[in-house]
Amino acid sequence: GHEQHLRMMEERMADVEQKLRLVKRLLKDKVNQLKEQLSKNTKADAMVKDLYVENAQLLKALEMTEQRQKTAERKNYLLEEKIASLNRIVKNLASPSFNL
């Protein structure tokens, strides 16, 4: 009875050891998977930061371009006003009543 009990205990120990090896292998695989995911996340994080900086630069450039466009539109309006005034002056100079 004692030897049979000892054999049963040895079999159970072997079974537990086998299960432990399996769990260790699964954990090792999971650790490797998580390391890969961390590496991918780190790269993605760096890309997001780069895109954030690039986006800020593009927004600033857009803001400056819009400001230049507004300035150009104001200058264009003033030039059109001057042209209209000059056209009125030329028209008045060319009118027959002015040539007396």
FIKOLZA-1660 file (N, C-alpha, C; in steps of 0.1 Angstrom, whole numbers, plus 5000, padded with zeros to 4 digits):
% residues 100
   i   px   py   pz ch aa at
   1 5008 4988 5000  A  G  N
   1 5000 5000 5000  A  G CA
   1 5008 5013 5000  A  G  C
   2 5020 5012 5008  A  H  N
   2 5028 5024 5008  A  H CA
   2 5035 5026 4995  A  H  C
   3 5040 5016 4989  A  E  N
   3 5046 5017 4976  A  E CA
   3 5036 5022 4965  A  E  C
   4 5025 5017 4965  A  Q  N
   4 5014 5021 4956  A  Q CA
   4 5011 5036 4958  A  Q  C
   5 5010 5040 4970  A  H  N
   5 5007 5054 4974  A  H CA
   5 5019 5063 4969  A  H  C
   6 5031 5058 4970  A  L  N
   6 5043 5065 4966  A  L CA
   6 5043 5066 4951  A  L  C
   7 5039 5056 4943  A  R  N
   7 5039 5056 4929  A  R CA
   7 5028 5066 4924  A  R  C
   8 5017 5066 4931  A  M  N
   8 5006 5075 4927  A  M CA
   8 5011 5090 4929  A  M  C
   9 5018 5092 4940  A  M  N
   9 5023 5105 4943  A  M CA
   9 5033 5109 4933  A  M  C
  10 5042 5100 4928  A  E  N
  10 5052 5103 4918  A  E CA
  10 5045 5106 4905  A  E  C
  11 5034 5098 4901  A  E  N
  11 5027 5101 4889  A  E CA
  11 5020 5115 4890  A  E  C
  12 5014 5118 4901  A  R  N
  12 5008 5131 4903  A  R CA
  12 5019 5142 4901  A  R  C
  13 5030 5140 4907  A  M  N
  13 5041 5150 4906  A  M CA
  13 5046 5152 4892  A  M  C
  14 5047 5140 4885  A  A  N
  14 5051 5141 4871  A  A CA
  14 5040 5149 4863  A  A  C
  15 5028 5146 4866  A  D  N
  15 5017 5153 4859  A  D CA
  15 5017 5168 4862  A  D  C
  16 5019 5171 4875  A  V  N
  16 5020 5185 4878  A  V CA
  16 5032 5192 4872  A  V  C
  17 5044 5185 4871  A  E  N
  17 5055 5191 4865  A  E CA
  17 5053 5193 4850  A  E  C
  18 5046 5184 4843  A  Q  N
  18 5043 5185 4829  A  Q CA
  18 5034 5197 4827  A  Q  C
  19 5024 5199 4836  A  K  N
  19 5015 5210 4835  A  K CA
  19 5022 5223 4837  A  K  C
  20 5031 5223 4847  A  L  N
  20 5039 5235 4850  A  L CA
  20 5048 5239 4838  A  L  C
  21 5054 5229 4831  A  R  N
  21 5062 5232 4819  A  R CA
  21 5053 5238 4808  A  R  C
  22 5041 5233 4807  A  L  N
  22 5032 5238 4797  A  L CA
  22 5028 5253 4800  A  L  C
  23 5025 5255 4813  A  V  N
  23 5022 5269 4817  A  V CA
  23 5034 5278 4815  A  V  C
  24 5046 5273 4818  A  K  N
  24 5058 5282 4816  A  K CA
  24 5060 5285 4802  A  K  C
  25 5057 5275 4793  A  R  N
  25 5058 5278 4778  A  R CA
  25 5048 5288 4774  A  R  C
  26 5036 5286 4779  A  L  N
  26 5025 5295 4775  A  L CA
  26 5028 5310 4780  A  L  C
  27 5033 5310 4792  A  L  N
  27 5037 5323 4798  A  L CA
  27 5048 5330 4790  A  L  C
  28 5058 5322 4786  A  K  N
  28 5069 5327 4778  A  K CA
  28 5064 5332 4765  A  K  C
  29 5055 5325 4758  A  D  N
  29 5049 5329 4746  A  D CA
  29 5041 5342 4748  A  D  C
  30 5034 5343 4759  A  K  N
  30 5026 5355 4762  A  K CA
  30 5036 5367 4764  A  K  C
  31 5046 5365 4771  A  V  N
  31 5056 5376 4774  A  V CA
  31 5062 5381 4761  A  V  C
  32 5066 5371 4752  A  N  N
  32 5071 5375 4739  A  N CA
  32 5061 5383 4731  A  N  C
  33 5048 5379 4731  A  Q  N
  33 5038 5386 4724  A  Q CA
  33 5036 5400 4730  A  Q  C
  34 5036 5401 4743  A  L  N
  34 5035 5414 4749  A  L CA
  34 5047 5423 4746  A  L  C
  35 5059 5418 4745  A  K  N
  35 5071 5425 4742  A  K CA
  35 5069 5431 4728  A  K  C
  36 5064 5423 4718  A  E  N
  36 5062 5427 4705  A  E CA
  36 5052 5438 4704  A  E  C
  37 5041 5436 4712  A  Q  N
  37 5030 5446 4712  A  Q CA
  37 5036 5460 4718  A  Q  C
  38 5044 5459 4728  A  L  N
  38 5050 5471 4734  A  L CA
  38 5058 5478 4724  A  L  C
  39 5066 5470 4717  A  S  N
  39 5075 5476 4706  A  S CA
  39 5066 5483 4696  A  S  C
  40 5056 5477 4691  A  K  N
  40 5047 5483 4682  A  K CA
  40 5040 5496 4687  A  K  C
  41 5036 5495 4700  A  N  N
  41 5029 5506 4706  A  N CA
  41 5039 5518 4708  A  N  C
  42 5052 5515 4711  A  T  N
  42 5062 5525 4712  A  T CA
  42 5064 5532 4699  A  T  C
  43 5065 5524 4688  A  K  N
  43 5066 5530 4675  A  K CA
  43 5054 5539 4671  A  K  C
  44 5042 5533 4674  A  A  N
  44 5030 5541 4671  A  A CA
  44 5029 5554 4679  A  A  C
  45 5034 5553 4691  A  D  N
  45 5034 5565 4700  A  D CA
  45 5043 5576 4694  A  D  C
  46 5055 5572 4689  A  A  N
  46 5064 5581 4683  A  A CA
  46 5058 5587 4671  A  A  C
  47 5051 5579 4663  A  M  N
  47 5045 5584 4650  A  M CA
  47 5034 5594 4654  A  M  C
  48 5026 5591 4664  A  V  N
  48 5015 5600 4668  A  V CA
  48 5021 5613 4673  A  V  C
  49 5032 5613 4680  A  K  N
  49 5039 5625 4684  A  K CA
  49 5044 5633 4672  A  K  C
  50 5050 5626 4663  A  D  N
  50 5055 5633 4651  A  D CA
  50 5043 5639 4643  A  D  C
  51 5032 5632 4642  A  L  N
  51 5021 5637 4635  A  L CA
  51 5015 5649 4642  A  L  C
  52 5015 5649 4655  A  Y  N
  52 5010 5660 4663  A  Y CA
  52 5018 5673 4661  A  Y  C
  53 5031 5671 4661  A  V  N
  53 5041 5682 4658  A  V CA
  53 5038 5687 4644  A  V  C
  54 5038 5678 4634  A  E  N
  54 5036 5682 4620  A  E CA
  54 5022 5689 4618  A  E  C
  55 5012 5684 4625  A  N  N
  55 4999 5690 4624  A  N CA
  55 4999 5705 4630  A  N  C
  56 5006 5707 4641  A  A  N
  56 5008 5720 4647  A  A CA
  56 5015 5729 4637  A  A  C
  57 5025 5724 4630  A  Q  N
  57 5032 5732 4620  A  Q CA
  57 5024 5736 4609  A  Q  C
  58 5016 5726 4604  A  L  N
  58 5007 5728 4593  A  L CA
  58 4996 5739 4596  A  L  C
  59 4991 5737 4609  A  L  N
  59 4980 5747 4613  A  L CA
  59 4986 5761 4613  A  L  C
  60 4998 5763 4618  A  K  N
  60 5005 5776 4619  A  K CA
  60 5007 5781 4604  A  K  C
  61 5011 5772 4595  A  A  N
  61 5013 5777 4581  A  A CA
  61 5000 5781 4575  A  A  C
  62 4990 5773 4578  A  L  N
  62 4976 5776 4573  A  L CA
  62 4972 5790 4578  A  L  C
  63 4974 5792 4591  A  E  N
  63 4970 5805 4597  A  E CA
  63 4978 5816 4590  A  E  C
  64 4991 5815 4588  A  M  N
  64 4999 5825 4582  A  M CA
  64 4994 5827 4567  A  M  C
  65 4991 5817 4560  A  T  N
  65 4986 5818 4546  A  T CA
  65 4972 5825 4546  A  T  C
  66 4963 5822 4555  A  E  N
  66 4950 5829 4556  A  E CA
  66 4952 5843 4559  A  E  C
  67 4962 5847 4568  A  Q  N
  67 4965 5861 4571  A  Q CA
  67 4970 5868 4559  A  Q  C
  68 4979 5861 4551  A  R  N
  68 4984 5867 4539  A  R CA
  68 4973 5870 4529  A  R  C
  69 4964 5860 4528  A  Q  N
  69 4953 5861 4519  A  Q CA
  69 4944 5873 4522  A  Q  C
  70 4941 5875 4535  A  K  N
  70 4933 5886 4540  A  K CA
  70 4940 5899 4536  A  K  C
  71 4953 5900 4539  A  T  N
  71 4961 5912 4535  A  T CA
  71 4960 5915 4520  A  T  C
  72 4962 5904 4512  A  A  N
  72 4961 5906 4498  A  A CA
  72 4947 5910 4493  A  A  C
  73 4937 5905 4499  A  E  N
  73 4923 5909 4496  A  E CA
  73 4921 5924 4500  A  E  C
  74 4926 5928 4511  A  R  N
  74 4925 5942 4515  A  R CA
  74 4932 5951 4505  A  R  C
  75 4944 5947 4502  A  K  N
  75 4952 5955 4492  A  K CA
  75 4945 5955 4478  A  K  C
  76 4939 5944 4474  A  N  N
  76 4932 5943 4462  A  N CA
  76 4920 5952 4462  A  N  C
  77 4913 5953 4473  A  Y  N
  77 4901 5961 4474  A  Y CA
  77 4905 5976 4473  A  Y  C
  78 4916 5980 4480  A  L  N
  78 4921 5994 4480  A  L CA
  78 4925 5997 4465  A  L  C
  79 4932 5988 4459  A  L  N
  79 4936 5991 4445  A  L CA
  79 4924 5992 4436  A  L  C
  80 4914 5984 4438  A  E  N
  80 4901 5985 4430  A  E CA
  80 4895 5999 4432  A  E  C
  81 4895 6003 4445  A  E  N
  81 4889 6016 4448  A  E CA
  81 4897 6028 4441  A  E  C
  82 4911 6026 4441  A  K  N
  82 4919 6037 4435  A  K CA
  82 4917 6037 4420  A  K  C
  83 4915 6025 4414  A  I  N
  83 4912 6024 4399  A  I CA
  83 4899 6030 4396  A  I  C
  84 4889 6028 4404  A  A  N
  84 4876 6034 4402  A  A CA
  84 4877 6049 4403  A  A  C
  85 4884 6054 4413  A  S  N
  85 4886 6068 4414  A  S CA
  85 4893 6074 4402  A  S  C
  86 4904 6067 4398  A  L  N
  86 4912 6072 4386  A  L CA
  86 4903 6072 4374  A  L  C
  87 4894 6062 4372  A  N  N
  87 4885 6061 4361  A  N CA
  87 4876 6073 4361  A  N  C
  88 4871 6076 4373  A  R  N
  88 4862 6088 4374  A  R CA
  88 4869 6101 4370  A  R  C
  89 4881 6102 4375  A  I  N
  89 4889 6114 4372  A  I CA
  89 4891 6115 4357  A  I  C
  90 4896 6103 4350  A  V  N
  90 4898 6103 4336  A  V CA
  90 4885 6106 4329  A  V  C
  91 4874 6101 4333  A  K  N
  91 4861 6103 4327  A  K CA
  91 4857 6118 4327  A  K  C
  92 4860 6124 4339  A  N  N
  92 4857 6138 4341  A  N CA
  92 4866 6147 4332  A  N  C
  93 4879 6143 4331  A  L  N
  93 4888 6150 4323  A  L CA
  93 4884 6149 4308  A  L  C
  94 4879 6138 4304  A  A  N
  94 4875 6136 4290  A  A CA
  94 4862 6142 4287  A  A  C
  95 4854 6145 4297  A  S  N
  95 4840 6150 4293  A  S CA
  95 4841 6164 4286  A  S  C
  96 4832 6166 4277  A  P  N
  96 4832 6179 4269  A  P CA
  96 4830 6191 4277  A  P  C
  97 4823 6191 4288  A  S  N
  97 4821 6203 4296  A  S CA
  97 4834 6207 4303  A  S  C
  98 4843 6198 4305  A  F  N
  98 4856 6201 4312  A  F CA
  98 4866 6207 4302  A  F  C
  99 4864 6205 4289  A  N  N
  99 4873 6210 4279  A  N CA
  99 4871 6224 4274  A  N  C
 100 4864 6232 4281  A  L  N
 100 4861 6246 4277  A  L CA
 100 4872 6254 4279  A  L  C
% end
